[in-house]
Amino acid sequence: MTFSIPNTAHEFLVLLVPFLTLALGMGFFLAPKRIFRFMGLQPIDGRREAIGEGRSSFAGAMIALSLACLMLQEPLALQPGLNFMLAAAWTISAIGRVLQMTLDGAWRRKRIQVRFIIAVGLAAMAVSVTNVPIFVCVDYFNTSCALPGNTREWFLSLLALLMFGLGLIALFIPGLALRIMFLEPRKNTPFARGEPRGTLAGLYMAIGGTYLLQPQPIDFTALVLGAAWLFTGIGRLVSIIFDRGWTVYNVVAFVFEAGVGLIAIGFVLGWL
């Protein structure tokens, strides 16, 4: 774990995108109510605890991935998957914004247009400094790609598959994603039903998908996978304490998210 001051434009870009992503994640974590208001979202039926989804579902993966990219950069060649995750996350986010504009009636909304431009810019910068990993597991019929060989690998793969699946729901069935989080668009912002198509879908699909395609099952991408679940659980715990979120749903979700995150990290670090 090292951190050095950038000396070239390339090194600056390597740090800029994760830094901006971290800032956005911290915004969700520290001021979820304000950001949800900006996004045009509100809790369903006055369920105040739903505000905490900003601290957990939205912020957790964002903070985990950006911190990993900032703290695990050297030597860069050992973890190309981290920068690829970030590039994929913002690329999918930009695609999600296009879907929101075309399918959810947000084409003329300036705030969505600006956020689309920001996503495209961050994706372009991230792609420009990304070393694409060698995805041996693109084809499971390829003899060089083996299925998970032990309990640890199966656990991590299923966890990644779950995260990728949640990302697909957010991208293509955003209304369901909002209902799962007990959120809904405000009356004057019906286009906000497409909000999950953005950063939420991008992060979940990028983290889960990159791990599933990586040839080495237990590496830095697995660490990010576990950290994303753990940070989501931590955000939910903060929500339980500060957002009147003491509900059965939140307690069960916290135990699951923090539990699987700790187990995944334990597998990667050799604790379990």
TIDOMI-442292 format. One record per residue (C-alpha): residue number from 0; z, x, y. Coordinates in nm, 4 decimals. Example, Ala and Ser with C-alpha at 12.3 -4.5 7.8 and 13.67 -1.06 7.14 Angstrom:
BEGIN
<tilo><i>0</i><up>0.7800</up><east>1.2300</east><north>-0.4500</north></tilo>
<tilo><i>1</i><up>0.7140</up><east>1.3670</east><north>-0.1060</north></tilo>
end
This chain:
BEGIN
<tilo><i>0</i><up>0.0000</up><east>0.0000</east><north>0.0000</north></tilo>
<tilo><i>1</i><up>-0.1220</up><east>0.1790</east><north>0.3124</north></tilo>
<tilo><i>2</i><up>-0.2296</up><east>0.0872</east><north>0.6626</north></tilo>
<tilo><i>3</i><up>-0.4266</up><east>0.3060</east><north>0.8989</north></tilo>
<tilo><i>4</i><up>-0.5546</up><east>0.2601</east><north>1.2530</north></tilo>
<tilo><i>5</i><up>-0.9319</up><east>0.1910</east><north>1.2474</north></tilo>
<tilo><i>6</i><up>-1.1480</up><east>0.4715</east><north>1.3856</north></tilo>
<tilo><i>7</i><up>-1.4941</up><east>0.3209</east><north>1.3406</north></tilo>
<tilo><i>8</i><up>-1.6586</up><east>-0.0158</east><north>1.3966</north></tilo>
<tilo><i>9</i><up>-1.6772</up><east>-0.0679</east><north>1.0204</north></tilo>
<tilo><i>10</i><up>-1.3053</up><east>-0.0022</east><north>0.9757</north></tilo>
<tilo><i>11</i><up>-1.2292</up><east>-0.2316</east><north>1.2700</north></tilo>
<tilo><i>12</i><up>-1.4254</up><east>-0.5191</east><north>1.1136</north></tilo>
<tilo><i>13</i><up>-1.2528</up><east>-0.4625</east><north>0.7796</north></tilo>
<tilo><i>14</i><up>-0.9224</up><east>-0.5437</east><north>0.9527</north></tilo>
<tilo><i>15</i><up>-1.0420</up><east>-0.7948</east><north>1.2135</north></tilo>
<tilo><i>16</i><up>-1.1356</up><east>-1.0838</east><north>0.9847</north></tilo>
<tilo><i>17</i><up>-0.8143</up><east>-1.0791</east><north>0.7764</north></tilo>
<tilo><i>18</i><up>-0.6109</up><east>-1.0409</east><north>1.0974</north></tilo>
<tilo><i>19</i><up>-0.7729</up><east>-1.3495</east><north>1.2518</north></tilo>
<tilo><i>20</i><up>-0.7314</up><east>-1.5348</east><north>0.9222</north></tilo>
<tilo><i>21</i><up>-0.3633</up><east>-1.4419</east><north>0.9164</north></tilo>
<tilo><i>22</i><up>-0.3209</up><east>-1.5657</east><north>1.2737</north></tilo>
<tilo><i>23</i><up>-0.4742</up><east>-1.8996</east><north>1.1775</north></tilo>
<tilo><i>24</i><up>-0.2535</up><east>-1.9216</east><north>0.8695</north></tilo>
<tilo><i>25</i><up>0.0567</up><east>-1.8520</east><north>1.0756</north></tilo>
<tilo><i>26</i><up>-0.0537</up><east>-2.1251</east><north>1.3154</north></tilo>
<tilo><i>27</i><up>-0.0572</up><east>-2.3744</east><north>1.0283</north></tilo>
<tilo><i>28</i><up>0.2780</up><east>-2.2445</east><north>0.9060</north></tilo>
<tilo><i>29</i><up>0.4594</up><east>-2.2489</east><north>1.2411</north></tilo>
<tilo><i>30</i><up>0.2999</up><east>-2.5484</east><north>1.4157</north></tilo>
<tilo><i>31</i><up>0.1489</up><east>-2.7809</east><north>1.1524</north></tilo>
<tilo><i>32</i><up>0.2057</up><east>-3.0987</east><north>1.3525</north></tilo>
<tilo><i>33</i><up>0.0176</up><east>-2.9663</east><north>1.6547</north></tilo>
<tilo><i>34</i><up>-0.2711</up><east>-2.8342</east><north>1.4472</north></tilo>
<tilo><i>35</i><up>-0.3015</up><east>-3.1570</east><north>1.2488</north></tilo>
<tilo><i>36</i><up>-0.3163</up><east>-3.3467</east><north>1.5775</north></tilo>
<tilo><i>37</i><up>-0.5982</up><east>-3.1178</east><north>1.6898</north></tilo>
<tilo><i>38</i><up>-0.7754</up><east>-3.1755</east><north>1.3577</north></tilo>
<tilo><i>39</i><up>-0.7393</up><east>-3.5515</east><north>1.3952</north></tilo>
<tilo><i>40</i><up>-0.5076</up><east>-3.5984</east><north>1.0980</north></tilo>
<tilo><i>41</i><up>-0.1790</up><east>-3.7844</east><north>1.0603</north></tilo>
<tilo><i>42</i><up>0.0620</up><east>-3.8711</east><north>0.7763</north></tilo>
<tilo><i>43</i><up>-0.0118</up><east>-4.1844</east><north>0.5732</north></tilo>
<tilo><i>44</i><up>0.2306</up><east>-4.4723</east><north>0.6407</north></tilo>
<tilo><i>45</i><up>0.4498</up><east>-4.2565</east><north>0.8601</north></tilo>
<tilo><i>46</i><up>0.5380</up><east>-4.0109</east><north>0.5830</north></tilo>
<tilo><i>47</i><up>0.6675</up><east>-3.7326</east><north>0.8053</north></tilo>
<tilo><i>48</i><up>0.6964</up><east>-3.4918</east><north>0.5128</north></tilo>
<tilo><i>49</i><up>0.3158</up><east>-3.4800</east><north>0.4942</north></tilo>
<tilo><i>50</i><up>0.3200</up><east>-3.2607</east><north>0.8067</north></tilo>
<tilo><i>51</i><up>0.4567</up><east>-2.9891</east><north>0.5800</north></tilo>
<tilo><i>52</i><up>0.1228</up><east>-2.9710</east><north>0.3979</north></tilo>
<tilo><i>53</i><up>0.0132</up><east>-2.7529</east><north>0.6869</north></tilo>
<tilo><i>54</i><up>0.2837</up><east>-2.5012</east><north>0.5945</north></tilo>
<tilo><i>55</i><up>0.2022</up><east>-2.5160</east><north>0.2233</north></tilo>
<tilo><i>56</i><up>-0.1436</up><east>-2.6318</east><north>0.1130</north></tilo>
<tilo><i>57</i><up>-0.3259</up><east>-2.5035</east><north>0.4223</north></tilo>
<tilo><i>58</i><up>-0.1206</up><east>-2.1950</east><north>0.5134</north></tilo>
<tilo><i>59</i><up>-0.0144</up><east>-2.0564</east><north>0.1751</north></tilo>
<tilo><i>60</i><up>-0.3466</up><east>-1.9278</east><north>0.0421</north></tilo>
<tilo><i>61</i><up>-0.4624</up><east>-1.8248</east><north>0.3892</north></tilo>
<tilo><i>62</i><up>-0.1575</up><east>-1.6047</east><north>0.4496</north></tilo>
<tilo><i>63</i><up>-0.1604</up><east>-1.4591</east><north>0.0978</north></tilo>
<tilo><i>64</i><up>-0.5266</up><east>-1.3562</east><north>0.1052</north></tilo>
<tilo><i>65</i><up>-0.5223</up><east>-1.2166</east><north>0.4588</north></tilo>
<tilo><i>66</i><up>-0.2053</up><east>-1.0132</east><north>0.3971</north></tilo>
<tilo><i>67</i><up>-0.3542</up><east>-0.8705</east><north>0.0773</north></tilo>
<tilo><i>68</i><up>-0.6708</up><east>-0.7673</east><north>0.2613</north></tilo>
<tilo><i>69</i><up>-0.4644</up><east>-0.6004</east><north>0.5340</north></tilo>
<tilo><i>70</i><up>-0.2114</up><east>-0.4252</east><north>0.3109</north></tilo>
<tilo><i>71</i><up>-0.4220</up><east>-0.3249</east><north>0.0103</north></tilo>
<tilo><i>72</i><up>-0.7254</up><east>-0.1700</east><north>0.1773</north></tilo>
<tilo><i>73</i><up>-0.6837</up><east>0.1906</east><north>0.0661</north></tilo>
<tilo><i>74</i><up>-0.8608</up><east>0.3111</east><north>-0.1323</north></tilo>
<tilo><i>75</i><up>-1.1114</up><east>0.0372</east><north>-0.0551</north></tilo>
<tilo><i>76</i><up>-1.3208</up><east>0.1014</east><north>-0.3657</north></tilo>
<tilo><i>77</i><up>-1.0387</up><east>-0.0129</east><north>-0.5937</north></tilo>
<tilo><i>78</i><up>-1.0293</up><east>-0.3700</east><north>-0.4649</north></tilo>
<tilo><i>79</i><up>-1.3744</up><east>-0.4912</east><north>-0.3582</north></tilo>
<tilo><i>80</i><up>-1.2748</up><east>-0.8353</east><north>-0.4836</north></tilo>
<tilo><i>81</i><up>-1.0303</up><east>-0.8871</east><north>-0.1956</north></tilo>
<tilo><i>82</i><up>-1.2892</up><east>-0.8544</east><north>0.0808</north></tilo>
<tilo><i>83</i><up>-1.5330</up><east>-1.0565</east><north>-0.1274</north></tilo>
<tilo><i>84</i><up>-1.2719</up><east>-1.3341</east><north>-0.1547</north></tilo>
<tilo><i>85</i><up>-1.2381</up><east>-1.3434</east><north>0.2214</north></tilo>
<tilo><i>86</i><up>-1.6137</up><east>-1.3414</east><north>0.2792</north></tilo>
<tilo><i>87</i><up>-1.6617</up><east>-1.6179</east><north>0.0228</north></tilo>
<tilo><i>88</i><up>-1.3789</up><east>-1.8223</east><north>0.1742</north></tilo>
<tilo><i>89</i><up>-1.5344</up><east>-1.8278</east><north>0.5215</north></tilo>
<tilo><i>90</i><up>-1.8859</up><east>-1.8775</east><north>0.3843</north></tilo>
<tilo><i>91</i><up>-1.7760</up><east>-2.1852</east><north>0.1885</north></tilo>
<tilo><i>92</i><up>-1.5796</up><east>-2.2991</east><north>0.4930</north></tilo>
<tilo><i>93</i><up>-1.8979</up><east>-2.2849</east><north>0.7015</north></tilo>
<tilo><i>94</i><up>-2.0819</up><east>-2.4859</east><north>0.4342</north></tilo>
<tilo><i>95</i><up>-1.7957</up><east>-2.7340</east><north>0.4386</north></tilo>
<tilo><i>96</i><up>-1.8326</up><east>-2.7751</east><north>0.8147</north></tilo>
<tilo><i>97</i><up>-2.2021</up><east>-2.8510</east><north>0.7682</north></tilo>
<tilo><i>98</i><up>-2.1083</up><east>-3.1198</east><north>0.5146</north></tilo>
<tilo><i>99</i><up>-1.8483</up><east>-3.2578</east><north>0.7548</north></tilo>
<tilo><i>100</i><up>-2.1035</up><east>-3.2774</east><north>1.0337</north></tilo>
<tilo><i>101</i><up>-2.3742</up><east>-3.4369</east><north>0.8203</north></tilo>
<tilo><i>102</i><up>-2.1730</up><east>-3.6598</east><north>0.5859</north></tilo>
<tilo><i>103</i><up>-1.8622</up><east>-3.7435</east><north>0.7886</north></tilo>
<tilo><i>104</i><up>-2.0211</up><east>-3.8249</east><north>1.1243</north></tilo>
<tilo><i>105</i><up>-1.8989</up><east>-3.5162</east><north>1.3078</north></tilo>
<tilo><i>106</i><up>-2.2369</up><east>-3.3753</east><north>1.4117</north></tilo>
<tilo><i>107</i><up>-2.1840</up><east>-3.4379</east><north>1.7845</north></tilo>
<tilo><i>108</i><up>-1.8184</up><east>-3.3397</east><north>1.7907</north></tilo>
<tilo><i>109</i><up>-1.7881</up><east>-3.0200</east><north>1.9932</north></tilo>
<tilo><i>110</i><up>-1.4638</up><east>-2.9139</east><north>1.8272</north></tilo>
<tilo><i>111</i><up>-1.6315</up><east>-2.9247</east><north>1.4854</north></tilo>
<tilo><i>112</i><up>-1.9381</up><east>-2.7428</east><north>1.6163</north></tilo>
<tilo><i>113</i><up>-1.7192</up><east>-2.4680</east><north>1.7613</north></tilo>
<tilo><i>114</i><up>-1.5225</up><east>-2.4335</east><north>1.4382</north></tilo>
<tilo><i>115</i><up>-1.8491</up><east>-2.4162</east><north>1.2439</north></tilo>
<tilo><i>116</i><up>-1.9686</up><east>-2.1345</east><north>1.4692</north></tilo>
<tilo><i>117</i><up>-1.6354</up><east>-1.9544</east><north>1.4236</north></tilo>
<tilo><i>118</i><up>-1.6584</up><east>-1.9893</east><north>1.0445</north></tilo>
<tilo><i>119</i><up>-2.0151</up><east>-1.8545</east><north>1.0464</north></tilo>
<tilo><i>120</i><up>-1.9096</up><east>-1.5619</east><north>1.2653</north></tilo>
<tilo><i>121</i><up>-1.6125</up><east>-1.4716</east><north>1.0478</north></tilo>
<tilo><i>122</i><up>-1.8239</up><east>-1.5082</east><north>0.7333</north></tilo>
<tilo><i>123</i><up>-2.0943</up><east>-1.2813</east><north>0.8779</north></tilo>
<tilo><i>124</i><up>-1.8410</up><east>-1.0153</east><north>0.9775</north></tilo>
<tilo><i>125</i><up>-1.6673</up><east>-1.0326</east><north>0.6395</north></tilo>
<tilo><i>126</i><up>-1.9963</up><east>-1.0132</east><north>0.4478</north></tilo>
<tilo><i>127</i><up>-2.1068</up><east>-0.7103</east><north>0.6519</north></tilo>
<tilo><i>128</i><up>-1.8114</up><east>-0.5025</east><north>0.5283</north></tilo>
<tilo><i>129</i><up>-1.7864</up><east>-0.6395</east><north>0.1757</north></tilo>
<tilo><i>130</i><up>-1.8639</up><east>-0.4513</east><north>-0.1413</north></tilo>
<tilo><i>131</i><up>-1.9716</up><east>-0.7173</east><north>-0.3892</north></tilo>
<tilo><i>132</i><up>-1.7845</up><east>-0.6760</east><north>-0.7191</north></tilo>
<tilo><i>133</i><up>-1.9732</up><east>-0.6449</east><north>-1.0459</north></tilo>
<tilo><i>134</i><up>-1.9348</up><east>-0.9908</east><north>-1.1922</north></tilo>
<tilo><i>135</i><up>-1.9592</up><east>-0.9275</east><north>-1.5649</north></tilo>
<tilo><i>136</i><up>-1.8335</up><east>-1.2758</east><north>-1.6395</north></tilo>
<tilo><i>137</i><up>-2.1089</up><east>-1.4648</east><north>-1.4631</north></tilo>
<tilo><i>138</i><up>-2.2494</up><east>-1.5561</east><north>-1.8037</north></tilo>
<tilo><i>139</i><up>-1.9955</up><east>-1.6331</east><north>-2.0739</north></tilo>
<tilo><i>140</i><up>-2.2710</up><east>-1.6038</east><north>-2.3312</north></tilo>
<tilo><i>141</i><up>-2.3057</up><east>-1.2389</east><north>-2.2334</north></tilo>
<tilo><i>142</i><up>-2.1521</up><east>-1.0274</east><north>-2.5099</north></tilo>
<tilo><i>143</i><up>-2.0049</up><east>-0.7892</east><north>-2.2520</north></tilo>
<tilo><i>144</i><up>-1.7882</up><east>-1.0697</east><north>-2.1143</north></tilo>
<tilo><i>145</i><up>-1.4905</up><east>-1.1559</east><north>-2.3284</north></tilo>
<tilo><i>146</i><up>-1.2799</up><east>-1.4683</east><north>-2.2994</north></tilo>
<tilo><i>147</i><up>-0.9110</up><east>-1.4214</east><north>-2.2107</north></tilo>
<tilo><i>148</i><up>-0.7543</up><east>-1.2228</east><north>-2.4926</north></tilo>
<tilo><i>149</i><up>-0.3825</up><east>-1.2952</east><north>-2.4586</north></tilo>
<tilo><i>150</i><up>-0.1314</up><east>-1.5402</east><north>-2.3153</north></tilo>
<tilo><i>151</i><up>-0.1170</up><east>-1.3636</east><north>-1.9783</north></tilo>
<tilo><i>152</i><up>-0.4922</up><east>-1.3728</east><north>-1.9316</north></tilo>
<tilo><i>153</i><up>-0.5152</up><east>-1.7368</east><north>-2.0378</north></tilo>
<tilo><i>154</i><up>-0.2363</up><east>-1.8330</east><north>-1.7983</north></tilo>
<tilo><i>155</i><up>-0.4013</up><east>-1.6575</east><north>-1.5048</north></tilo>
<tilo><i>156</i><up>-0.7439</up><east>-1.7993</east><north>-1.5902</north></tilo>
<tilo><i>157</i><up>-0.6127</up><east>-2.1561</east><north>-1.6130</north></tilo>
<tilo><i>158</i><up>-0.4255</up><east>-2.1091</east><north>-1.2853</north></tilo>
<tilo><i>159</i><up>-0.7451</up><east>-1.9843</east><north>-1.1199</north></tilo>
<tilo><i>160</i><up>-0.9411</up><east>-2.2741</east><north>-1.2705</north></tilo>
<tilo><i>161</i><up>-0.6893</up><east>-2.5219</east><north>-1.1286</north></tilo>
<tilo><i>162</i><up>-0.7170</up><east>-2.3663</east><north>-0.7828</north></tilo>
<tilo><i>163</i><up>-1.0969</up><east>-2.3646</east><north>-0.8005</north></tilo>
<tilo><i>164</i><up>-1.0934</up><east>-2.7289</east><north>-0.9115</north></tilo>
<tilo><i>165</i><up>-0.8734</up><east>-2.8275</east><north>-0.6178</north></tilo>
<tilo><i>166</i><up>-1.1195</up><east>-2.6481</east><north>-0.3912</north></tilo>
<tilo><i>167</i><up>-1.4084</up><east>-2.8466</east><north>-0.5385</north></tilo>
<tilo><i>168</i><up>-1.2196</up><east>-3.1709</east><north>-0.4740</north></tilo>
<tilo><i>169</i><up>-1.1558</up><east>-3.0649</east><north>-0.1142</north></tilo>
<tilo><i>170</i><up>-1.5245</up><east>-2.9793</east><north>-0.0638</north></tilo>
<tilo><i>171</i><up>-1.6878</up><east>-3.2786</east><north>-0.2288</north></tilo>
<tilo><i>172</i><up>-1.4149</up><east>-3.5500</east><north>-0.2351</north></tilo>
<tilo><i>173</i><up>-1.2182</up><east>-3.4761</east><north>0.0828</north></tilo>
<tilo><i>174</i><up>-1.0752</up><east>-3.8271</east><north>0.0977</north></tilo>
<tilo><i>175</i><up>-0.9017</up><east>-3.7721</east><north>-0.2359</north></tilo>
<tilo><i>176</i><up>-0.7722</up><east>-3.4355</east><north>-0.1171</north></tilo>
<tilo><i>177</i><up>-0.6218</up><east>-3.6028</east><north>0.1895</north></tilo>
<tilo><i>178</i><up>-0.4575</up><east>-3.8738</east><north>-0.0206</north></tilo>
<tilo><i>179</i><up>-0.3036</up><east>-3.6109</east><north>-0.2480</north></tilo>
<tilo><i>180</i><up>-0.1480</up><east>-3.4552</east><north>0.0636</north></tilo>
<tilo><i>181</i><up>-0.0512</up><east>-3.7980</east><north>0.2076</north></tilo>
<tilo><i>182</i><up>-0.2728</up><east>-3.7404</east><north>0.5118</north></tilo>
<tilo><i>183</i><up>-0.5370</up><east>-3.9592</east><north>0.6748</north></tilo>
<tilo><i>184</i><up>-0.7659</up><east>-3.9496</east><north>0.9801</north></tilo>
<tilo><i>185</i><up>-0.6401</up><east>-4.0945</east><north>1.3071</north></tilo>
<tilo><i>186</i><up>-0.8038</up><east>-4.4177</east><north>1.4187</north></tilo>
<tilo><i>187</i><up>-1.0092</up><east>-4.2452</east><north>1.6870</north></tilo>
<tilo><i>188</i><up>-1.1138</up><east>-3.9510</east><north>1.4675</north></tilo>
<tilo><i>189</i><up>-1.2691</up><east>-4.0944</east><north>1.1486</north></tilo>
<tilo><i>190</i><up>-1.4719</up><east>-3.7736</east><north>1.1060</north></tilo>
<tilo><i>191</i><up>-1.1451</up><east>-3.5943</east><north>1.0286</north></tilo>
<tilo><i>192</i><up>-1.1677</up><east>-3.7227</east><north>0.6720</north></tilo>
<tilo><i>193</i><up>-1.3918</up><east>-3.4209</east><north>0.6128</north></tilo>
<tilo><i>194</i><up>-1.1340</up><east>-3.1638</east><north>0.7261</north></tilo>
<tilo><i>195</i><up>-1.0505</up><east>-3.0464</east><north>0.3704</north></tilo>
<tilo><i>196</i><up>-1.4158</up><east>-2.9354</east><north>0.3349</north></tilo>
<tilo><i>197</i><up>-1.3426</up><east>-2.6441</east><north>0.5704</north></tilo>
<tilo><i>198</i><up>-1.0878</up><east>-2.3676</east><north>0.5247</north></tilo>
<tilo><i>199</i><up>-0.8971</up><east>-2.5491</east><north>0.2492</north></tilo>
<tilo><i>200</i><up>-1.1984</up><east>-2.5735</east><north>0.0171</north></tilo>
<tilo><i>201</i><up>-1.3177</up><east>-2.2257</east><north>0.1108</north></tilo>
<tilo><i>202</i><up>-0.9896</up><east>-2.0523</east><north>0.0322</north></tilo>
<tilo><i>203</i><up>-0.9193</up><east>-2.2323</east><north>-0.2926</north></tilo>
<tilo><i>204</i><up>-1.2710</up><east>-2.1930</east><north>-0.4299</north></tilo>
<tilo><i>205</i><up>-1.2954</up><east>-1.8296</east><north>-0.3215</north></tilo>
<tilo><i>206</i><up>-0.9626</up><east>-1.7209</east><north>-0.4695</north></tilo>
<tilo><i>207</i><up>-0.9964</up><east>-1.9144</east><north>-0.7940</north></tilo>
<tilo><i>208</i><up>-1.3666</up><east>-1.8469</east><north>-0.8395</north></tilo>
<tilo><i>209</i><up>-1.3509</up><east>-1.4741</east><north>-0.7673</north></tilo>
<tilo><i>210</i><up>-1.0754</up><east>-1.4237</east><north>-1.0208</north></tilo>
<tilo><i>211</i><up>-1.2659</up><east>-1.6175</east><north>-1.2882</north></tilo>
<tilo><i>212</i><up>-1.5772</up><east>-1.4046</east><north>-1.2317</north></tilo>
<tilo><i>213</i><up>-1.4026</up><east>-1.0681</east><north>-1.2219</north></tilo>
<tilo><i>214</i><up>-1.4462</up><east>-0.8461</east><north>-1.5282</north></tilo>
<tilo><i>215</i><up>-1.0847</up><east>-0.7190</east><north>-1.5123</north></tilo>
<tilo><i>216</i><up>-0.8478</up><east>-1.0133</east><north>-1.5623</north></tilo>
<tilo><i>217</i><up>-0.5315</up><east>-0.8497</east><north>-1.4252</north></tilo>
<tilo><i>218</i><up>-0.5980</up><east>-0.6725</east><north>-1.0941</north></tilo>
<tilo><i>219</i><up>-0.5588</up><east>-0.7247</east><north>-0.7211</north></tilo>
<tilo><i>220</i><up>-0.7452</up><east>-1.0560</east><north>-0.7352</north></tilo>
<tilo><i>221</i><up>-0.4864</up><east>-1.1801</east><north>-0.9841</north></tilo>
<tilo><i>222</i><up>-0.2138</up><east>-1.0655</east><north>-0.7452</north></tilo>
<tilo><i>223</i><up>-0.3694</up><east>-1.2707</east><north>-0.4644</north></tilo>
<tilo><i>224</i><up>-0.3963</up><east>-1.5677</east><north>-0.6985</north></tilo>
<tilo><i>225</i><up>-0.0246</up><east>-1.5524</east><north>-0.7757</north></tilo>
<tilo><i>226</i><up>0.0686</up><east>-1.4866</east><north>-0.4128</north></tilo>
<tilo><i>227</i><up>-0.1373</up><east>-1.7857</east><north>-0.2964</north></tilo>
<tilo><i>228</i><up>0.0595</up><east>-2.0183</east><north>-0.5238</north></tilo>
<tilo><i>229</i><up>0.3909</up><east>-1.8533</east><north>-0.4325</north></tilo>
<tilo><i>230</i><up>0.3290</up><east>-1.8712</east><north>-0.0568</north></tilo>
<tilo><i>231</i><up>0.2256</up><east>-2.2346</east><north>-0.0953</north></tilo>
<tilo><i>232</i><up>0.5593</up><east>-2.2999</east><north>-0.2644</north></tilo>
<tilo><i>233</i><up>0.7474</up><east>-2.1131</east><north>0.0088</north></tilo>
<tilo><i>234</i><up>0.5719</up><east>-2.3210</east><north>0.2724</north></tilo>
<tilo><i>235</i><up>0.6718</up><east>-2.6364</east><north>0.0874</north></tilo>
<tilo><i>236</i><up>1.0325</up><east>-2.5217</east><north>0.0750</north></tilo>
<tilo><i>237</i><up>1.0286</up><east>-2.4674</east><north>0.4516</north></tilo>
<tilo><i>238</i><up>0.8808</up><east>-2.8144</east><north>0.4863</north></tilo>
<tilo><i>239</i><up>1.1571</up><east>-2.9626</east><north>0.2719</north></tilo>
<tilo><i>240</i><up>1.4133</up><east>-2.8096</east><north>0.5050</north></tilo>
<tilo><i>241</i><up>1.2526</up><east>-2.8651</east><north>0.8455</north></tilo>
<tilo><i>242</i><up>1.0077</up><east>-3.1571</east><north>0.8040</north></tilo>
<tilo><i>243</i><up>1.2307</up><east>-3.4129</east><north>0.6333</north></tilo>
<tilo><i>244</i><up>1.0409</up><east>-3.3323</east><north>0.3205</north></tilo>
<tilo><i>245</i><up>1.3193</up><east>-3.3876</east><north>0.0676</north></tilo>
<tilo><i>246</i><up>1.1139</up><east>-3.6028</east><north>-0.1695</north></tilo>
<tilo><i>247</i><up>1.0649</up><east>-3.5975</east><north>-0.5445</north></tilo>
<tilo><i>248</i><up>0.6993</up><east>-3.5042</east><north>-0.4955</north></tilo>
<tilo><i>249</i><up>0.7799</up><east>-3.2064</east><north>-0.2746</north></tilo>
<tilo><i>250</i><up>1.0591</up><east>-3.0815</east><north>-0.4986</north></tilo>
<tilo><i>251</i><up>0.8426</up><east>-3.0997</east><north>-0.8110</north></tilo>
<tilo><i>252</i><up>0.5498</up><east>-2.9418</east><north>-0.6266</north></tilo>
<tilo><i>253</i><up>0.7721</up><east>-2.6607</east><north>-0.4955</north></tilo>
<tilo><i>254</i><up>0.9091</up><east>-2.5826</east><north>-0.8413</north></tilo>
<tilo><i>255</i><up>0.5581</up><east>-2.5775</east><north>-0.9886</north></tilo>
<tilo><i>256</i><up>0.3910</up><east>-2.3756</east><north>-0.7121</north></tilo>
<tilo><i>257</i><up>0.6657</up><east>-2.1188</east><north>-0.6731</north></tilo>
<tilo><i>258</i><up>0.7171</up><east>-2.1009</east><north>-1.0493</north></tilo>
<tilo><i>259</i><up>0.3544</up><east>-2.0362</east><north>-1.1470</north></tilo>
<tilo><i>260</i><up>0.3172</up><east>-1.7973</east><north>-0.8538</north></tilo>
<tilo><i>261</i><up>0.6150</up><east>-1.5883</east><north>-0.9624</north></tilo>
<tilo><i>262</i><up>0.4969</up><east>-1.5875</east><north>-1.3250</north></tilo>
<tilo><i>263</i><up>0.1476</up><east>-1.4758</east><north>-1.2214</north></tilo>
<tilo><i>264</i><up>0.2849</up><east>-1.1967</east><north>-1.0023</north></tilo>
<tilo><i>265</i><up>0.5204</up><east>-1.0971</east><north>-1.2823</north></tilo>
<tilo><i>266</i><up>0.2260</up><east>-1.0651</east><north>-1.5203</north></tilo>
<tilo><i>267</i><up>0.0279</up><east>-0.8535</east><north>-1.2740</north></tilo>
<tilo><i>268</i><up>0.3173</up><east>-0.6191</east><north>-1.1922</north></tilo>
<tilo><i>269</i><up>0.4314</up><east>-0.5921</east><north>-1.5528</north></tilo>
<tilo><i>270</i><up>0.7616</up><east>-0.7690</east><north>-1.5032</north></tilo>
<tilo><i>271</i><up>0.6855</up><east>-1.0219</east><north>-1.7781</north></tilo>
end
